[in-house]
Amino acid sequence: MPTSIRLDSATEQRLNHLAAKTGRSKAFYLRELVERGLDDLEDYYLADAVMARVRNGEESTHTLDDVERELGLADSEKPT
């Protein structure tokens, strides 16, 4: 799918230089940036959204002890 972005001149110059020095297209590097960076962006922004819901009382949380008990993994001989 064709997509258009605007880059500041310094970033565009860096991209042009990289493409010229390596013989690859600017589109190649832009695709690489998006594909490699999307996982990190998803992790950050989706986690941020969950944290906002937790702060607003819209999302529940559970302690490790509660989860272990619920799953039958609680160690009855844990030191206190």
BELFEN-V695671 format. One record per residue. N is the residue number from 1. SS is DSSP state (H for helix, E for strand, L for the rest). D_FIRST is the distance of its C-alpha to the first C-alpha in Angstrom with 1 decimal. Layout:
n	ss	d_first
N	SS	D_FIRST
N	SS	D_FIRST
//
This chain:
n	ss	d_first
1	L	0.0
2	L	3.8
3	L	6.3
4	L	10.0
5	L	13.0
6	L	16.7
7	L	19.0
8	L	22.7
9	H	24.5
10	H	26.0
11	H	22.7
12	H	21.2
13	H	24.4
14	H	24.3
15	H	20.8
16	H	22.0
17	H	25.2
18	H	23.6
19	H	21.4
20	H	24.5
21	H	26.8
22	H	24.8
23	L	23.2
24	L	19.7
25	L	16.8
26	H	15.9
27	H	12.3
28	H	14.0
29	H	16.0
30	H	13.4
31	H	11.5
32	H	15.0
33	H	16.0
34	H	13.3
35	H	13.9
36	H	17.6
37	H	18.1
38	H	16.3
39	H	19.3
40	H	21.7
41	H	20.1
42	H	20.1
43	H	23.6
44	H	24.8
45	H	23.5
46	H	24.1
47	H	27.6
48	H	28.2
49	H	27.6
50	H	29.9
51	H	32.5
52	H	32.5
53	H	33.2
54	H	36.0
55	H	37.5
56	L	37.4
57	L	39.1
58	L	36.2
59	L	35.6
60	L	38.4
61	L	39.3
62	L	41.6
63	L	43.9
64	H	43.9
65	H	47.4
66	H	46.3
67	H	43.5
68	H	45.9
69	H	48.5
70	H	46.1
71	L	44.9
72	L	48.5
73	L	47.9
74	L	50.4
75	L	52.9
76	L	56.2
77	L	57.9
78	L	55.7
79	L	57.8
80	L	57.8
//
